[in-house]
Amino acid sequence: MAPSKSAKKAKVFHPDSRKAAQLARTQLRKNKLSDARSQKTKKLASQADVYGFFYHALPPEGVLSLRELHSLVRDAWLTRHDHELEEERSARRKGRPKSTKEVKLEEIKLRESEEYRTGMEVLDLTHAANVELFRKWDQTEAAYVQMLRFIRITSTDPTAAVLSKPGRHPSLRQTPQSTNGNVASVDNGNLMLT
């Protein structure tokens, strides 16, 4: 049988030719784009997990006060790995090095507690319109949450919050004032909630 016309021979180019360099560049670009795409997907998935935590921590009705938001971050968010960390410590025999999982959990806990101390950006769960929009979230699309209002809270000053992202959703632009008795005031271009 004669070979079919659809089966082409693969062209072989000299390694130092212009065509080989062009093919190498296109392949490198494809690899870079796929790596960037996978990193963005991972980042959005991790953000969706963080937002999911706060979604499930919301009360069924109403909004949180600033004190309750700090309590949620301090008592639930920062301590969520403590049980796993204790299991890893108890499983390790005396004189043995820490497991990789234990080291990663300690690094996560240290990084998040330092972020909370210096200023942690969280969804504004003290704002009624923001919480109403957050409750409509489908828990998969992290881009939707990026349209909501965010505040920056710190453990050093639990009575104040700085508005870090005012929110791009049209209904948030209509209601610039905060709820729960928090008074909004402008301080050096940042909106302070006290």
Solvent accessible surface area in square Angstrom, and as a share of the most:
residue,aa,sasa,rsa
1,M,245,1.09
2,A,92,0.71
3,P,124,0.78
4,S,70,0.45
5,K,198,0.84
6,S,102,0.66
7,A,75,0.58
8,K,184,0.78
9,K,190,0.80
10,A,92,0.71
11,K,162,0.69
12,V,141,0.81
13,F,72,0.30
14,H,122,0.54
15,P,110,0.69
16,D,127,0.66
17,S,35,0.22
18,R,218,0.80
19,K,86,0.37
20,A,23,0.18
21,A,45,0.35
22,Q,81,0.36
23,L,85,0.42
24,A,63,0.49
25,R,148,0.54
26,T,65,0.38
27,Q,97,0.43
28,L,102,0.51
29,R,155,0.56
30,K,128,0.54
31,N,69,0.35
32,K,128,0.54
33,L,79,0.39
34,S,47,0.30
35,D,81,0.42
36,A,56,0.44
37,R,153,0.56
38,S,53,0.34
39,Q,125,0.55
40,K,129,0.54
41,T,85,0.50
42,K,145,0.62
43,K,124,0.52
44,L,62,0.31
45,A,55,0.42
46,S,59,0.38
47,Q,45,0.20
48,A,15,0.12
49,D,106,0.55
50,V,49,0.28
51,Y,21,0.08
52,G,12,0.12
53,F,53,0.22
54,F,5,0.02
55,Y,50,0.19
56,H,131,0.58
57,A,34,0.27
58,L,20,0.10
59,P,38,0.24
60,P,120,0.76
61,E,148,0.66
62,G,45,0.43
63,V,36,0.21
64,L,17,0.09
65,S,38,0.25
66,L,17,0.08
67,R,196,0.71
68,E,87,0.39
69,L,0,0.00
70,H,3,0.01
71,S,37,0.24
72,L,29,0.14
73,V,0,0.00
74,R,112,0.41
75,D,88,0.46
76,A,37,0.29
77,W,12,0.04
78,L,22,0.11
79,T,57,0.33
80,R,85,0.31
81,H,34,0.15
82,D,44,0.23
83,H,133,0.59
84,E,65,0.29
85,L,6,0.03
86,E,96,0.43
87,E,89,0.40
88,E,38,0.17
89,R,98,0.36
90,S,93,0.60
91,A,82,0.63
92,R,82,0.30
93,R,167,0.61
94,K,204,0.86
95,G,80,0.77
96,R,134,0.49
97,P,105,0.66
98,K,99,0.42
99,S,47,0.31
100,T,98,0.57
101,K,97,0.41
102,E,1,0.00
103,V,58,0.33
104,K,118,0.50
105,L,13,0.07
106,E,42,0.19
107,E,99,0.44
108,I,47,0.24
109,K,64,0.27
110,L,128,0.64
111,R,150,0.55
112,E,17,0.08
113,S,45,0.29
114,E,77,0.34
115,E,77,0.34
116,Y,8,0.03
117,R,120,0.44
118,T,83,0.48
119,G,5,0.05
120,M,10,0.04
121,E,58,0.26
122,V,5,0.03
123,L,3,0.01
124,D,0,0.00
125,L,1,0.00
126,T,0,0.00
127,H,3,0.01
128,A,46,0.36
129,A,23,0.18
130,N,0,0.00
131,V,1,0.00
132,E,100,0.45
133,L,13,0.06
134,F,0,0.00
135,R,78,0.28
136,K,136,0.57
137,W,9,0.03
138,D,94,0.49
139,Q,66,0.29
140,T,104,0.61
141,E,91,0.41
142,A,4,0.03
143,A,50,0.39
144,Y,53,0.20
145,V,0,0.00
146,Q,43,0.19
147,M,62,0.28
148,L,0,0.00
149,R,8,0.03
150,F,5,0.02
151,I,0,0.00
152,R,98,0.36
153,I,1,0.00
154,T,29,0.17
155,S,48,0.31
156,T,99,0.57
157,D,66,0.34
158,P,63,0.40
159,T,97,0.56
160,A,13,0.10
161,A,0,0.00
162,V,40,0.23
163,L,23,0.12
164,S,42,0.27
165,K,79,0.34
166,P,95,0.60
167,G,8,0.08
168,R,141,0.51
169,H,39,0.17
170,P,84,0.53
171,S,39,0.25
172,L,9,0.04
173,R,166,0.60
174,Q,141,0.63
175,T,60,0.35
176,P,88,0.55
177,Q,137,0.61
178,S,16,0.10
179,T,47,0.27
180,N,71,0.36
181,G,73,0.70
182,N,25,0.13
183,V,103,0.59
184,A,41,0.31
185,S,56,0.36
186,V,118,0.68
187,D,71,0.37
188,N,145,0.74
189,G,70,0.68
190,N,77,0.40
191,L,38,0.19
192,M,44,0.19
193,L,1,0.01
194,T,87,0.51
